[in-house]
């Protein structure tokens, strides 16, 4: 499942628990949760089936603004997003965009290396906590 710029971790718990843990970890980390979109519920309301698929849109100005100061176009990719989803085998995944890949995409990888490294560390910690299976 190699997709450029996308980091995916298999969760040791189901979609609902992964989503609940992700939300709690985002809030505990001081990040603002701007939106939570339940794509499966949207599909159901249109009479369509979709395995659990939930999008989280989050961030904070302290982390995102330096990237936009370097290249305003990166605002198309901010705030950050994470997706909790279930594959056809029943496995649950948490996927998110690699901040370093986003900076590379917008041509500011060199000038924002420390910012993206900090973001990557925080996202990795949050993702591991949400998918670990430990309570």
VEXGU-848953 format. One record per residue (C-alpha): residue number from 1; residue in three letters; x, y, z. Coordinates in steps of 0.1 Angstrom, whole numbers, plus 5000, padded with zeros to 4 digits. Layout:
BEGIN
+-----+-----+------+------+------+
:   n : res :    x :    y :    z :
+-----+-----+------+------+------+
: NUM : ALA :    X :    Y :    Z :
...
+-----+-----+------+------+------+
This chain:
BEGIN
+-----+-----+------+------+------+
:   n : res :    x :    y :    z :
+-----+-----+------+------+------+
:   1 : UNK : 5000 : 5000 : 5000 :
:   2 : UNK : 5028 : 5024 : 4991 :
:   3 : UNK : 5013 : 5058 : 4981 :
:   4 : UNK : 5036 : 5087 : 4978 :
:   5 : UNK : 5036 : 5110 : 5008 :
:   6 : UNK : 5010 : 5089 : 5027 :
:   7 : UNK : 5019 : 5072 : 5060 :
:   8 : UNK : 4996 : 5043 : 5070 :
:   9 : UNK : 4997 : 5024 : 5102 :
:  10 : UNK : 4976 : 4993 : 5108 :
:  11 : UNK : 4955 : 4996 : 5139 :
:  12 : UNK : 4953 : 4969 : 5166 :
:  13 : UNK : 4918 : 4980 : 5174 :
:  14 : UNK : 4887 : 4986 : 5153 :
:  15 : UNK : 4877 : 5017 : 5134 :
:  16 : UNK : 4855 : 5032 : 5161 :
:  17 : UNK : 4880 : 5028 : 5188 :
:  18 : UNK : 4908 : 5040 : 5166 :
:  19 : UNK : 4888 : 5071 : 5157 :
:  20 : UNK : 4879 : 5078 : 5194 :
:  21 : UNK : 4916 : 5074 : 5204 :
:  22 : UNK : 4928 : 5096 : 5175 :
:  23 : UNK : 4903 : 5124 : 5186 :
:  24 : UNK : 4915 : 5121 : 5222 :
:  25 : UNK : 4952 : 5122 : 5212 :
:  26 : UNK : 4947 : 5152 : 5190 :
:  27 : UNK : 4930 : 5171 : 5218 :
:  28 : UNK : 4955 : 5160 : 5244 :
:  29 : UNK : 4983 : 5173 : 5221 :
:  30 : UNK : 4968 : 5207 : 5220 :
:  31 : UNK : 4957 : 5205 : 5183 :
:  32 : UNK : 4924 : 5219 : 5171 :
:  33 : UNK : 4900 : 5195 : 5156 :
:  34 : UNK : 4884 : 5216 : 5128 :
:  35 : UNK : 4862 : 5188 : 5113 :
:  36 : UNK : 4854 : 5152 : 5116 :
:  37 : UNK : 4838 : 5137 : 5085 :
:  38 : UNK : 4821 : 5103 : 5086 :
:  39 : UNK : 4823 : 5093 : 5049 :
:  40 : UNK : 4805 : 5060 : 5056 :
:  41 : UNK : 4775 : 5078 : 5072 :
:  42 : UNK : 4774 : 5101 : 5042 :
:  43 : UNK : 4774 : 5071 : 5018 :
:  44 : UNK : 4746 : 5055 : 5038 :
:  45 : UNK : 4725 : 5086 : 5036 :
:  46 : UNK : 4728 : 5084 : 4998 :
:  47 : UNK : 4718 : 5047 : 4999 :
:  48 : UNK : 4754 : 5035 : 4992 :
:  49 : UNK : 4776 : 5012 : 5012 :
:  50 : UNK : 4811 : 5021 : 5024 :
:  51 : UNK : 4833 : 5005 : 5049 :
:  52 : UNK : 4841 : 5027 : 5080 :
:  53 : UNK : 4860 : 5057 : 5067 :
:  54 : UNK : 4864 : 5088 : 5089 :
:  55 : UNK : 4884 : 5119 : 5081 :
:  56 : UNK : 4898 : 5142 : 5108 :
:  57 : UNK : 4909 : 5177 : 5099 :
:  58 : UNK : 4932 : 5193 : 5125 :
:  59 : UNK : 4962 : 5215 : 5132 :
:  60 : UNK : 4973 : 5247 : 5149 :
:  61 : UNK : 4986 : 5280 : 5136 :
:  62 : UNK : 5020 : 5277 : 5153 :
:  63 : UNK : 5028 : 5246 : 5132 :
:  64 : UNK : 5011 : 5255 : 5099 :
:  65 : UNK : 5018 : 5292 : 5096 :
:  66 : UNK : 5056 : 5288 : 5091 :
:  67 : UNK : 5049 : 5264 : 5062 :
:  68 : UNK : 5025 : 5289 : 5046 :
:  69 : UNK : 5050 : 5317 : 5052 :
:  70 : UNK : 5075 : 5297 : 5032 :
:  71 : UNK : 5049 : 5288 : 5004 :
:  72 : UNK : 5013 : 5300 : 5007 :
:  73 : UNK : 5003 : 5272 : 4983 :
:  74 : UNK : 5008 : 5247 : 5010 :
:  75 : UNK : 4976 : 5261 : 5025 :
:  76 : UNK : 4958 : 5238 : 5001 :
:  77 : UNK : 4971 : 5209 : 5021 :
:  78 : UNK : 4966 : 5224 : 5055 :
:  79 : UNK : 4951 : 5219 : 5080 :
:  80 : UNK : 4965 : 5184 : 5083 :
:  81 : UNK : 4943 : 5154 : 5078 :
:  82 : UNK : 4941 : 5119 : 5090 :
:  83 : UNK : 4919 : 5091 : 5078 :
:  84 : UNK : 4907 : 5061 : 5098 :
:  85 : UNK : 4895 : 5034 : 5074 :
:  86 : UNK : 4888 : 4997 : 5072 :
:  87 : UNK : 4900 : 4977 : 5043 :
:  88 : UNK : 4882 : 4948 : 5025 :
:  89 : UNK : 4900 : 4923 : 5048 :
:  90 : UNK : 4885 : 4940 : 5079 :
:  91 : UNK : 4918 : 4955 : 5090 :
:  92 : UNK : 4917 : 4991 : 5104 :
:  93 : UNK : 4942 : 5017 : 5092 :
:  94 : UNK : 4952 : 5052 : 5101 :
:  95 : UNK : 4966 : 5072 : 5073 :
:  96 : UNK : 4980 : 5108 : 5071 :
:  97 : UNK : 5001 : 5129 : 5048 :
:  98 : UNK : 5038 : 5131 : 5056 :
:  99 : UNK : 5046 : 5168 : 5064 :
: 100 : UNK : 5080 : 5165 : 5048 :
: 101 : UNK : 5064 : 5153 : 5016 :
: 102 : UNK : 5039 : 5182 : 5017 :
: 103 : UNK : 5069 : 5206 : 5021 :
: 104 : UNK : 5087 : 5189 : 4992 :
: 105 : UNK : 5055 : 5191 : 4970 :
: 106 : UNK : 5054 : 5229 : 4975 :
: 107 : UNK : 5092 : 5234 : 4971 :
: 108 : UNK : 5100 : 5244 : 5006 :
: 109 : UNK : 5115 : 5212 : 5020 :
: 110 : UNK : 5149 : 5228 : 5028 :
: 111 : UNK : 5137 : 5259 : 5045 :
: 112 : UNK : 5111 : 5241 : 5066 :
: 113 : UNK : 5130 : 5210 : 5076 :
: 114 : UNK : 5128 : 5216 : 5113 :
: 115 : UNK : 5091 : 5225 : 5113 :
: 116 : UNK : 5082 : 5194 : 5093 :
: 117 : UNK : 5105 : 5172 : 5115 :
: 118 : UNK : 5086 : 5185 : 5146 :
: 119 : UNK : 5052 : 5179 : 5129 :
: 120 : UNK : 5063 : 5144 : 5118 :
: 121 : UNK : 5074 : 5135 : 5153 :
: 122 : UNK : 5041 : 5147 : 5168 :
: 123 : UNK : 5020 : 5130 : 5142 :
: 124 : UNK : 5039 : 5097 : 5146 :
: 125 : UNK : 5034 : 5098 : 5184 :
: 126 : UNK : 4997 : 5105 : 5180 :
: 127 : UNK : 4992 : 5078 : 5153 :
: 128 : UNK : 5010 : 5052 : 5174 :
: 129 : UNK : 4989 : 5059 : 5204 :
: 130 : UNK : 4957 : 5058 : 5184 :
: 131 : UNK : 4965 : 5024 : 5168 :
: 132 : UNK : 4985 : 5006 : 5196 :
: 133 : UNK : 4957 : 4987 : 5212 :
: 134 : UNK : 4969 : 4998 : 5247 :
: 135 : UNK : 4944 : 5016 : 5269 :
+-----+-----+------+------+------+
